[in-house]
Amino acid sequence: MLRKCIFTLAVLSSISIVFTGCSRNGSVKSGQSSATGWKIGENGGFDYKGKDYKDQIQGPNLILIHGGTYTKGRVQDDVMKDWNNAPARMQVRSFYMDETEVTNLMYIEYLDWLKRVFVDQPEIYFSALPDTLVWRNQLGYYDDMVNNYLRHPAFRTHPVVGVSWQQASNFAKWRTNRVNELVLEEKGWIAKGARTSDDIQGINNFDTETYLKRPDLVYGGNYTADNVRAAENDTEDQTQSFVGRRAQITVRGEGTEEDDVKVTNASVEYGIVLPEYRLPTETEWEYAALGLAGIREYNSYQGKKKYPWSGDTSRVTQSRNAGDQLANFKQGRGDYSGVAGWSNDDAEITADVRQYPPNDFGLYGMAGNVSEWVADVFRPLTNNEVSDMNYFRGNLFQTYITEDGKASVNNDVVNYDDAPNGRTVYSQLPGSIQKENIVPNDFDSEFTSEELLNSNGLVANNLAYADGDKLFQRDDEEMYTDAFDETRKREEKRLTLVSNTTRVIKGASWKDRAYWLDPAQRRYMPEFLSADYIGFRCAMSYLGSTSSDRKPKGIPKN
């Protein structure tokens, strides 16, 4: 008996030693660094700010689109013989997409903010106004739409139209700043009510990039310790404190005035600031519109989809609404809605953005109502041999302009782009970070050593990259460089409308026939033009894994 007890104790001791050894040689304790074993957050050591991060905050009106593989391009018959949309297998990363198109109400909120904040620079507000004259028709009465469509409450939930690609991009930047400003206020990094303060004027506004790169210059330089003291001491200028409770840290130190207050910001490491709102890429838009989740069975798609909904017809096939259209589009010549008393799509022009059922991703209006701007520069061909993941044509690589190693902020100067049609659109607002291209745009000079050592490309401007044009022959004039080249002697020989300022348009509209309901169809228009049938929606990148099972998969046993 004694011998058996001794043997049992010996076995248990051996097991204990083995497990102790594994613990010492393998895993680390909670809160310790896997690299060094040091305790994270230890006084004087490495303090990781993202330890409380769980998942990306979901912005207003956004739906998470789980990424995957699909066939981009036309998989139906090319009855128009365009030959500009060959099918190609693509992978899409997970991202967020607006549930609906941007509405008139959303856009006039943007206009109202510009008008209130930039009182002394009214040109900014005017440059953002949609072109309501797009409703005019030489042989049609649309004056009521010219005067009422944008602002009348009857159309507040209809998609905004008359907006150029440039204006849509500016709206997305503004939306990024306003959403992040609210998030930071709710998290306590920005003072409560600061975003609606009367002090928000001109350069004294919030910009996300400025907050991350130069927090001392955000709100016109009022996100500082001096500003906190001025507000607390009720000084003569009655300065509004923009610093929130979490950003203000009392430092005892030597007790000097300089050590009383230290201001910090919610840097990228906290995971609080959202990525930018932007226009979706053509690849993202098409993938989201198809909603292939509805025909997925396990790890494969069962068949193809002609429309964002399942089936080969544009009508409801079951229920008491059988026969009604599933989207807002033109039924035929002179028929936009059907007969009186039996309007099968309930809209002669645009409709409420949620009037029709969503697709399998939960997105409304991905077919019909209005066509939509996407981010891509148009080219007839998709070069999937160069990129078959998150394909996008339109990269313009830039870097922050630095002064003494710090990013520079644009003060009172407003940069404008003058379009060939006479419209002027702002390109940079006061209070934003200044940028410049990483390397020259063109090939007028020999490559520098910096350019040659850049592994991701020789130039900043990649809008025309690998598009079949004679890109590297400096003596030849490129086909797709500019929409208007005033240096040409014989302009009538220019035979293409495709340029680096031509952007892709996706989806059908209230003016289009059913052929354009196919999400793969694509058209194009210069980025400075607008129309009464083109709107837009925003997208946002998703940071991290979208898998709900985060446990590593073990090696299967033979």
VMD Tcl script that draws the C-alpha trace (Angstrom):
set ca {
  {0.00 0.00 0.00}
  {2.78 2.36 0.95}
  {4.60 1.50 -2.27}
  {1.46 2.35 -4.31}
  {1.07 5.75 -2.56}
  {4.72 6.58 -3.23}
  {4.28 5.67 -6.90}
  {1.13 7.84 -7.19}
  {2.89 10.83 -5.62}
  {5.81 10.40 -8.01}
  {3.50 10.38 -11.04}
  {1.62 13.48 -9.85}
  {4.90 15.28 -9.20}
  {6.10 14.47 -12.71}
  {2.87 15.78 -14.24}
  {3.14 18.94 -12.15}
  {6.72 19.49 -13.30}
  {5.72 18.97 -16.95}
  {2.85 21.45 -16.77}
  {4.97 23.94 -14.86}
  {7.65 23.68 -17.51}
  {5.11 24.20 -20.29}
  {3.77 27.28 -18.56}
  {7.23 28.75 -18.16}
  {8.33 27.98 -21.70}
  {5.06 28.68 -23.54}
  {2.14 30.84 -22.45}
  {2.39 34.08 -20.53}
  {0.23 35.47 -17.78}
  {-2.63 37.81 -18.50}
  {-1.44 41.38 -18.89}
  {2.09 40.39 -19.81}
  {3.84 41.01 -23.11}
  {4.16 37.97 -25.36}
  {7.38 39.46 -26.68}
  {9.23 40.31 -23.47}
  {7.16 38.98 -20.59}
  {7.05 42.47 -19.10}
  {3.80 43.60 -17.56}
  {1.95 45.88 -19.99}
  {1.06 49.19 -18.39}
  {3.72 48.82 -15.72}
  {4.86 52.13 -14.28}
  {7.50 53.52 -16.60}
  {7.06 50.73 -19.13}
  {5.04 50.12 -22.28}
  {1.43 51.25 -21.96}
  {-0.79 49.70 -24.63}
  {-3.84 51.91 -25.15}
  {-5.96 49.42 -27.08}
  {-6.38 46.83 -24.33}
  {-10.09 47.65 -23.94}
  {-10.83 47.49 -27.69}
  {-13.57 45.03 -28.66}
  {-14.74 45.90 -32.17}
  {-15.05 48.81 -34.56}
  {-17.81 51.27 -33.72}
  {-20.55 51.14 -36.34}
  {-21.21 54.55 -37.87}
  {-24.69 55.97 -38.56}
  {-26.67 54.38 -41.43}
  {-23.99 51.74 -42.10}
  {-24.43 48.01 -42.72}
  {-21.55 45.54 -42.37}
  {-20.91 43.71 -45.64}
  {-18.98 40.49 -45.06}
  {-16.28 40.11 -47.67}
  {-15.83 37.19 -50.02}
  {-15.10 36.13 -53.56}
  {-17.36 36.74 -56.55}
  {-17.31 37.25 -60.31}
  {-17.05 40.95 -61.07}
  {-18.34 42.10 -64.43}
  {-21.06 41.08 -66.85}
  {-22.15 37.45 -66.67}
  {-25.26 38.06 -68.80}
  {-25.39 38.50 -72.57}
  {-23.69 41.66 -73.84}
  {-26.64 42.80 -75.92}
  {-25.27 46.36 -76.21}
  {-21.89 45.09 -77.49}
  {-20.03 47.49 -75.22}
  {-17.15 45.08 -74.55}
  {-16.20 47.09 -71.48}
  {-17.11 44.74 -68.66}
  {-15.44 41.35 -69.00}
  {-16.01 39.00 -66.04}
  {-13.14 38.54 -63.59}
  {-12.86 36.70 -60.29}
  {-12.34 39.11 -57.39}
  {-11.94 39.04 -53.63}
  {-13.55 41.78 -51.54}
  {-12.56 42.60 -47.98}
  {-15.29 43.20 -45.44}
  {-16.51 46.79 -45.33}
  {-19.42 48.99 -44.32}
  {-21.93 50.41 -46.80}
  {-24.67 52.98 -46.36}
  {-28.05 51.32 -45.92}
  {-29.54 53.90 -48.31}
  {-28.46 56.57 -50.72}
  {-27.64 59.95 -49.21}
  {-30.95 61.80 -48.91}
  {-31.84 65.45 -49.43}
  {-32.20 65.83 -45.65}
  {-28.71 64.46 -45.04}
  {-27.22 66.76 -47.66}
  {-28.92 69.97 -46.49}
  {-27.62 69.21 -42.97}
  {-24.17 69.37 -44.55}
  {-25.02 72.62 -46.34}
  {-26.36 74.13 -43.11}
  {-23.10 73.32 -41.29}
  {-20.97 74.91 -44.01}
  {-23.14 78.02 -43.99}
  {-22.93 78.42 -40.19}
  {-19.24 77.66 -39.76}
  {-17.79 79.52 -42.74}
  {-19.80 82.72 -42.49}
  {-16.88 84.83 -43.72}
  {-16.20 82.47 -46.65}
  {-19.58 81.99 -48.36}
  {-17.89 80.60 -51.48}
  {-17.44 77.31 -49.60}
  {-21.19 76.96 -49.12}
  {-22.00 77.92 -52.69}
  {-19.47 75.44 -54.09}
  {-21.24 72.59 -52.27}
  {-24.73 73.39 -53.57}
  {-26.21 70.75 -55.90}
  {-27.03 71.88 -59.41}
  {-30.82 72.00 -59.28}
  {-30.92 73.03 -62.94}
  {-30.24 69.39 -63.88}
  {-34.03 68.97 -63.77}
  {-34.55 71.30 -66.71}
  {-35.61 69.78 -70.01}
  {-35.94 71.64 -73.30}
  {-39.28 69.94 -73.99}
  {-40.50 69.10 -70.50}
  {-41.95 71.00 -67.54}
  {-39.75 70.49 -64.47}
  {-39.61 73.97 -62.92}
  {-41.34 72.63 -59.82}
  {-38.44 70.20 -59.34}
  {-35.85 72.92 -59.92}
  {-37.36 75.03 -57.15}
  {-38.48 72.37 -54.66}
  {-36.74 69.00 -54.96}
  {-33.73 69.71 -52.73}
  {-35.39 71.51 -49.81}
  {-39.13 70.75 -49.79}
  {-40.06 68.32 -46.97}
  {-42.02 66.19 -49.44}
  {-38.66 65.05 -50.86}
  {-36.61 64.97 -47.65}
  {-36.19 61.17 -47.77}
  {-35.56 61.06 -51.52}
  {-31.98 60.67 -52.79}
  {-30.08 63.88 -53.41}
  {-29.27 64.47 -57.10}
  {-27.44 67.16 -59.05}
  {-24.28 66.39 -57.06}
  {-20.98 65.91 -58.88}
  {-18.41 63.26 -57.96}
  {-16.24 65.97 -56.41}
  {-19.10 67.26 -54.26}
  {-20.00 63.73 -53.16}
  {-16.39 63.12 -52.09}
  {-16.39 66.36 -50.08}
  {-19.61 65.32 -48.33}
  {-17.96 62.04 -47.30}
  {-15.00 63.91 -45.77}
  {-17.32 66.25 -43.87}
  {-19.35 63.29 -42.61}
  {-16.18 61.59 -41.34}
  {-15.33 64.64 -39.24}
  {-18.80 65.13 -37.80}
  {-19.25 61.46 -36.84}
  {-15.83 61.24 -35.20}
  {-16.43 64.51 -33.39}
  {-19.59 63.05 -31.85}
  {-17.89 59.74 -30.98}
  {-15.04 61.55 -29.20}
  {-17.51 63.73 -27.33}
  {-19.51 60.69 -26.16}
  {-16.29 58.96 -25.06}
  {-15.20 62.03 -23.09}
  {-12.23 63.10 -25.22}
  {-13.91 66.30 -26.42}
  {-15.86 68.61 -24.15}
  {-19.63 68.19 -24.04}
  {-21.35 70.62 -26.38}
  {-18.11 71.85 -27.95}
  {-19.16 70.75 -31.45}
  {-22.20 73.07 -31.37}
  {-20.45 75.96 -29.65}
  {-20.55 79.46 -31.12}
  {-16.75 79.27 -31.17}
  {-16.93 76.79 -34.08}
  {-16.14 79.33 -36.79}
  {-13.78 79.11 -39.75}
  {-10.56 77.37 -38.82}
  {-11.96 76.58 -35.34}
  {-13.58 73.35 -36.53}
  {-12.85 69.69 -35.95}
  {-10.91 67.71 -38.56}
  {-10.18 64.01 -37.96}
  {-6.74 63.96 -39.58}
  {-5.70 67.11 -37.75}
  {-6.87 65.60 -34.46}
  {-4.77 62.48 -35.03}
  {-1.65 64.14 -36.49}
  {-1.63 67.56 -34.81}
  {-4.08 67.58 -31.88}
  {-2.55 70.82 -30.66}
  {-3.88 72.54 -33.80}
  {-7.38 71.08 -33.90}
  {-10.19 73.59 -33.29}
  {-7.84 76.30 -34.48}
  {-5.30 75.47 -31.76}
  {-7.80 75.55 -28.89}
  {-7.36 71.88 -27.91}
  {-4.56 72.86 -25.52}
  {-3.78 73.21 -21.82}
  {-3.87 77.00 -22.07}
  {-7.39 76.77 -23.42}
  {-8.45 74.61 -20.47}
  {-7.06 77.14 -17.99}
  {-8.75 80.03 -19.78}
  {-12.12 78.31 -19.57}
  {-11.67 77.27 -15.93}
  {-10.43 80.68 -14.80}
  {-13.25 82.48 -16.65}
  {-10.86 84.84 -18.40}
  {-11.90 87.85 -20.38}
  {-12.04 86.13 -23.77}
  {-14.46 83.48 -22.39}
  {-12.77 80.83 -24.52}
  {-14.71 77.59 -24.99}
  {-12.79 74.57 -23.68}
  {-12.76 71.83 -26.31}
  {-10.89 69.38 -24.07}
  {-12.94 66.52 -22.63}
  {-12.67 64.96 -19.19}
  {-10.60 61.97 -20.40}
  {-8.12 64.17 -22.26}
  {-7.34 66.40 -19.28}
  {-4.74 65.01 -16.85}
  {-3.54 66.87 -13.78}
  {0.22 66.63 -13.33}
  {1.49 67.44 -9.84}
  {5.18 67.61 -10.73}
  {6.84 70.72 -9.41}
  {3.57 72.58 -9.16}
  {4.47 75.08 -11.85}
  {1.81 76.53 -14.09}
  {3.16 74.60 -17.06}
  {2.76 71.31 -15.17}
  {-0.81 71.87 -13.97}
  {-2.56 70.48 -17.03}
  {-1.53 68.04 -19.71}
  {-3.74 67.41 -22.75}
  {-3.79 64.07 -24.54}
  {-5.79 62.85 -27.51}
  {-7.46 59.57 -28.46}
  {-4.77 58.40 -30.86}
  {-5.20 55.58 -33.36}
  {-4.01 53.08 -30.73}
  {-7.24 53.52 -28.75}
  {-9.38 52.27 -31.66}
  {-12.02 54.93 -31.04}
  {-11.68 57.12 -34.13}
  {-13.54 55.65 -37.11}
  {-11.98 55.23 -40.56}
  {-13.05 57.73 -43.19}
  {-16.40 57.76 -44.90}
  {-15.74 57.56 -48.64}
  {-17.33 56.61 -51.92}
  {-17.37 52.83 -52.41}
  {-15.13 51.33 -55.05}
  {-16.80 49.80 -58.09}
  {-15.81 46.34 -56.87}
  {-17.35 46.95 -53.44}
  {-20.53 48.46 -54.86}
  {-21.13 45.61 -57.30}
  {-20.45 42.96 -54.66}
  {-22.79 44.66 -52.18}
  {-25.52 45.13 -54.80}
  {-25.51 41.47 -55.83}
  {-26.11 40.28 -52.28}
  {-24.86 36.80 -53.04}
  {-25.44 35.75 -49.44}
  {-28.99 34.92 -50.53}
  {-27.87 32.12 -52.85}
  {-25.01 30.80 -50.72}
  {-25.17 27.22 -49.58}
  {-22.34 26.39 -47.21}
  {-19.16 27.54 -48.99}
  {-20.44 27.97 -52.55}
  {-22.94 30.05 -54.50}
  {-25.84 28.15 -56.02}
  {-26.30 29.72 -59.45}
  {-26.12 33.37 -60.48}
  {-28.12 36.50 -59.77}
  {-29.43 38.80 -62.46}
  {-30.71 41.43 -60.04}
  {-30.02 42.38 -56.40}
  {-32.97 40.12 -55.53}
  {-33.39 36.45 -56.40}
  {-35.19 35.41 -59.57}
  {-35.26 36.41 -63.23}
  {-38.08 38.95 -63.03}
  {-38.26 42.52 -61.77}
  {-41.69 41.97 -60.21}
  {-43.01 40.54 -56.96}
  {-44.07 36.96 -57.75}
  {-45.87 36.05 -54.54}
  {-48.07 37.62 -51.83}
  {-50.88 40.10 -52.35}
  {-48.44 42.54 -53.99}
  {-47.69 40.14 -56.84}
  {-47.02 42.07 -60.03}
  {-45.58 45.16 -58.34}
  {-42.09 46.21 -59.35}
  {-39.18 45.61 -56.98}
  {-37.38 48.78 -58.05}
  {-38.02 52.24 -59.46}
  {-37.16 52.25 -63.17}
  {-38.64 53.17 -66.53}
  {-41.18 50.58 -67.68}
  {-41.11 51.58 -71.33}
  {-41.30 54.55 -73.65}
  {-43.56 57.09 -71.97}
  {-44.20 54.75 -69.01}
  {-42.44 55.55 -65.74}
  {-44.93 54.18 -63.20}
  {-47.82 52.31 -64.81}
  {-51.46 53.30 -65.16}
  {-53.41 55.61 -62.85}
  {-54.79 53.82 -59.81}
  {-52.41 50.89 -60.30}
  {-48.92 52.35 -60.17}
  {-46.76 49.27 -60.00}
  {-43.63 51.11 -58.82}
  {-45.29 54.07 -57.04}
  {-42.89 56.67 -58.45}
  {-42.79 58.85 -61.55}
  {-39.40 60.31 -60.62}
  {-37.28 59.41 -57.58}
  {-38.82 57.63 -54.60}
  {-38.25 57.32 -50.86}
  {-34.90 55.60 -50.34}
  {-36.59 52.81 -48.33}
  {-39.65 52.33 -50.51}
  {-38.56 49.01 -51.99}
  {-37.37 45.85 -50.19}
  {-33.67 45.60 -49.29}
  {-31.36 43.00 -50.79}
  {-29.86 40.08 -48.87}
  {-27.22 42.35 -47.32}
  {-29.93 44.69 -46.01}
  {-29.16 47.48 -48.50}
  {-31.93 49.56 -50.03}
  {-32.05 50.95 -53.56}
  {-29.17 49.01 -55.12}
  {-31.26 48.78 -58.29}
  {-33.34 51.66 -59.60}
  {-34.28 55.04 -58.10}
  {-30.92 56.73 -58.86}
  {-27.63 55.62 -60.33}
  {-24.67 56.14 -58.00}
  {-21.17 57.56 -58.16}
  {-18.37 55.21 -57.15}
  {-14.74 56.06 -56.48}
  {-13.13 54.50 -59.57}
  {-11.68 56.22 -62.61}
  {-13.31 54.65 -65.68}
  {-11.44 52.38 -68.06}
  {-13.05 49.89 -70.43}
  {-10.98 46.98 -69.11}
  {-10.37 45.50 -65.65}
  {-6.76 44.39 -65.21}
  {-7.25 41.55 -62.73}
  {-3.79 40.18 -63.55}
  {-2.32 43.12 -61.63}
  {-4.82 43.00 -58.77}
  {-7.55 40.50 -57.96}
  {-8.34 41.74 -54.44}
  {-10.18 44.97 -53.63}
  {-9.62 46.11 -57.21}
  {-9.65 49.89 -57.52}
  {-8.44 52.30 -60.19}
  {-7.89 55.79 -58.85}
  {-5.06 55.65 -56.33}
  {-3.32 58.96 -55.72}
  {-0.64 58.38 -53.10}
  {0.01 61.40 -50.91}
  {1.91 62.26 -47.75}
  {1.59 64.97 -45.11}
  {3.45 68.19 -45.73}
  {5.87 68.52 -42.84}
  {7.44 71.46 -41.08}
  {10.21 70.45 -38.69}
  {8.96 66.88 -38.77}
  {5.34 67.77 -38.01}
  {2.29 67.80 -40.24}
  {1.25 71.25 -41.44}
  {-2.31 72.50 -41.11}
  {-4.08 74.64 -43.68}
  {-5.10 77.85 -41.93}
  {-7.33 80.38 -43.65}
  {-6.62 79.39 -47.25}
  {-9.40 77.57 -49.11}
  {-8.32 75.56 -52.13}
  {-10.75 75.33 -55.04}
  {-10.91 73.24 -58.19}
  {-12.17 75.05 -61.28}
  {-14.05 72.63 -63.54}
  {-14.23 73.01 -67.34}
  {-17.99 73.60 -67.07}
  {-17.46 76.71 -64.93}
  {-18.36 75.14 -61.57}
  {-16.02 75.75 -58.63}
  {-15.72 73.13 -55.88}
  {-13.61 73.41 -52.73}
  {-10.89 70.77 -52.37}
  {-9.57 71.61 -48.90}
  {-11.10 73.41 -45.94}
  {-9.37 75.54 -43.29}
  {-8.18 73.47 -40.35}
  {-7.31 70.40 -42.41}
  {-3.92 68.73 -42.88}
  {-1.99 69.77 -45.97}
  {-0.80 67.00 -48.29}
  {1.33 66.59 -51.35}
  {1.97 63.73 -53.76}
  {4.71 61.39 -52.61}
  {6.52 61.73 -55.95}
  {5.85 63.72 -59.14}
  {2.70 62.94 -61.14}
  {4.25 62.84 -64.56}
  {7.29 61.65 -66.43}
  {8.76 64.95 -67.57}
  {11.98 64.28 -65.68}
  {14.27 61.36 -65.01}
  {13.34 59.12 -62.09}
  {14.96 59.97 -58.79}
  {16.59 57.40 -56.53}
  {13.67 57.79 -54.12}
  {11.18 56.90 -56.83}
  {13.15 53.89 -58.02}
  {13.39 52.51 -54.47}
  {9.65 52.82 -53.90}
  {8.45 49.21 -54.06}
  {4.78 50.13 -54.47}
  {5.13 52.13 -57.66}
  {7.20 54.84 -59.26}
  {4.63 57.64 -59.16}
  {1.96 59.01 -56.87}
  {-0.71 59.25 -59.55}
  {-1.86 55.76 -60.54}
  {-5.15 56.70 -62.18}
  {-3.92 55.52 -65.59}
  {-1.76 52.63 -64.36}
  {-1.56 49.65 -66.77}
  {-4.55 50.81 -68.81}
  {-3.01 50.00 -72.20}
  {-2.00 53.59 -72.95}
  {1.61 54.44 -73.89}
  {2.36 55.45 -70.34}
  {6.14 55.45 -70.34}
  {6.77 57.07 -73.72}
  {7.22 60.71 -72.83}
  {7.24 61.90 -76.41}
  {3.71 60.61 -77.01}
  {0.60 62.30 -75.65}
  {-1.31 59.88 -73.46}
  {-4.88 59.13 -74.48}
  {-6.44 59.25 -71.01}
  {-4.56 62.10 -69.32}
  {-6.97 65.05 -69.51}
  {-10.53 65.54 -70.61}
  {-9.60 68.90 -72.13}
  {-6.12 69.46 -73.53}
  {-5.88 73.04 -74.75}
  {-2.36 72.48 -76.10}
  {-3.60 70.29 -78.93}
  {-3.65 71.91 -82.34}
  {-6.36 69.70 -83.85}
  {-8.84 68.98 -81.08}
  {-11.26 67.25 -83.46}
  {-8.90 64.27 -83.66}
  {-9.46 63.43 -80.00}
  {-11.84 60.47 -80.22}
  {-12.35 59.43 -76.58}
  {-14.45 60.78 -73.73}
  {-12.48 58.68 -71.25}
  {-9.95 60.58 -69.13}
  {-8.44 60.64 -65.67}
  {-11.37 62.80 -64.56}
  {-13.99 60.33 -65.81}
  {-15.64 58.36 -63.01}
  {-17.70 55.18 -62.96}
  {-21.47 55.24 -62.42}
  {-23.24 52.11 -61.19}
  {-26.86 51.02 -61.02}
  {-30.09 51.88 -62.79}
  {-32.20 54.97 -62.17}
  {-35.78 56.14 -62.52}
  {-34.94 57.16 -66.11}
  {-33.44 53.79 -67.16}
  {-34.89 50.61 -68.64}
  {-34.65 47.23 -66.90}
  {-31.41 46.37 -68.73}
  {-29.49 48.61 -66.31}
  {-30.86 46.87 -63.18}
  {-28.06 44.31 -63.48}
  {-25.45 45.37 -60.85}
  {-22.64 44.56 -63.28}
  {-23.63 47.29 -65.76}
  {-21.41 50.35 -65.75}
  {-21.38 53.81 -67.27}
  {-19.21 56.87 -66.86}
  {-19.33 60.65 -66.60}
  {-16.77 63.42 -65.94}
  {-16.36 63.96 -62.21}
  {-17.35 67.63 -62.41}
  {-20.77 67.00 -64.03}
  {-24.05 66.02 -62.38}
  {-27.48 64.80 -63.44}
  {-31.05 64.41 -62.20}
  {-30.67 60.62 -62.09}
  {-27.31 60.30 -60.27}
  {-26.91 60.19 -56.49}
  {-24.45 58.46 -54.19}
  {-23.95 56.57 -50.95}
  {-20.93 56.23 -48.68}
  {-18.80 53.30 -47.58}
  {-16.28 52.73 -44.80}
  {-13.48 50.21 -44.42}
  {-13.83 47.57 -41.72}
  {-10.73 47.07 -39.59}
  {-10.16 43.58 -38.28}
  {-11.53 40.10 -38.78}
  {-15.24 39.56 -39.39}
  {-15.12 35.93 -38.29}
  {-17.16 35.13 -35.19}
  {-14.93 32.12 -34.46}
  {-11.60 33.53 -33.40}
  {-10.19 30.24 -32.09}
  {-7.29 28.84 -34.12}
  {-8.17 25.70 -36.05}
  {-6.20 22.64 -35.02}
  {-4.31 20.39 -37.40}
  {-6.62 17.53 -38.47}
  {-5.55 14.07 -37.41}
  {-4.87 11.42 -40.04}
}
mol new
graphics top color blue
foreach p $ca { graphics top sphere $p radius 0.5 }
foreach p [lrange $ca 0 end-1] q [lrange $ca 1 end] { graphics top cylinder $p $q radius 0.2 }
display resetview
